[in-house]
Amino acid sequence: MIVNKTISRLSRKVKRFKKISLTVLMSGFVTISVLMTLTIMVITSYTTQKQALIDSTLSLNYASAVQMSQTLNSLFESMQKSLKQGADYLKNVDYTDKEQLNNTLDLIRKSSDYFNAVSLIDETGLMLSMSPYSQVSVGKYVSSEAAKAAVKAEASYISDAYLTPRTKRRIVFLSEPVFEKTGKYHGVLSGSIYLQENNILDLLFGSQLKTNNGSYFFIVDHRGNTLFHPNISRIGKNVSENTVVRKLLQGQTGKEQYINLEGVSSLAGYYKVPATDWGVVIVSPTQMVYDQLNRQIGLMLLYTSIPFVFLALLVLRVGRKLVQPFVFLADLVHQVDKGQTELPVVKPHWNREADLITRAMLGAIANFRNKTDQLVYDARTDMLTGLNNRRTFEEVIQNWIHEHISFAIVVLDIDRFKLINDTFGHSTGDEVLKQIARLIQLSVRPEDVCSRFGGEEFVVLLRNYDSKTAYETAERIRISVEESVLAVDRTVTISAGIAEFPLHAQSEAELFHLADNALYMAKEEGRNRTVVIQSVEKQNTDKR
């Protein structure tokens, strides 16, 4: 009635305007086309530019990591060479002349900016001199394991980063052996880098530590300990759990997008330093790419919005005068969208284009409804048997318990179903499942819920039934299965277990568990029978 009145009212309005131009239809298409084009352009541009920016950032970070690694490698080779020259020079120095020895070490340290401190240690581990001079250390035996290892090595040595026992500085040092003119080993000349103070790494890379866009780099040793970082407090921390650091420790180099230890999505390039086995990681927050991309998309929208607004105003101005022929279609779509009407049988429209559009839209709406109904059906139905599936069963039992509806649950299982599958094949087994499903449906009322729980197991929810009535229904199902001629040339039987809500349990999980226990007892007692959970408990009590 409502639909007929609506059609009648719209028909009267249409008759008043028999000479309406098709311009409105074209205007609508133009507007939609411009909007869709703009949307597709923005989405496509955003997607392609995002990936391009990510790839270029990764490539740039990797190239920077390689370059920085090469710079570090050259630096350490130069530092080792400087120490070697100093060690050669010390062959001619009288170690007993402390003033000359101290001046020599001052000269070695100041001849380059490589080291924060230079030390001379004899073959026994005694600190003979150092620059800058320190009374705390000179004249005492070295206590760090790294220094002892350097003295013992009698060869070029690069230490791991460690905290010095006396000064509590975090350092890395390089050393070269010192030999007398006769070739006798006389100790080592070492150069130390104070990692948490101004050092040669700061001098070389300090300006690159962190850029305005948030990119930064850090250096780790072969154990994953941080040697250089824009945040000084992070120096010395072990970051081996970091994804890219873990790959560096495994000898890999490359570039990738990853989540750092602080949960921030980042773009990293990483490379090993051959001379020290350290690793350099260049990092850019992924958000930086998104910020840059958003700015580009904003500019693009700004430049394209001017012609779009002009076109939209023109279309709307014309459309306001010519919109009447499509009121019917708009109202119909609105009603259908609210679910307030059934799709009407539409008579041919006076306008060919409008008629085609109307029919196409009605077909699309009908098709959408059919697909939606099919999706809902598929989501709630077992495709083999046509019964409700486990998901539907769980929804129904939860709702009934929530609404305090009394019911009984019957869990049924086909006896020795595996033997049927093994003997006759799975296709025959599937046919048996479908036949038993139909027998179950024929044995219950329309308001009851039948579900295939999984495999050869079925569940029936009997609304407003107690255990006694449910037992009668279960027996009816069991007997009908036993007496039916199914897809196999042998008798097929089922076993059933019953529990009642709220008599036996208050929750769906416990209720199903009790019914399943009753089914188990039915199987234990010889199969092809029905057991109610009260009967099981009573029998157990009697036995005790």
Disulfide bonds with the S-S distance in Angstrom:
none
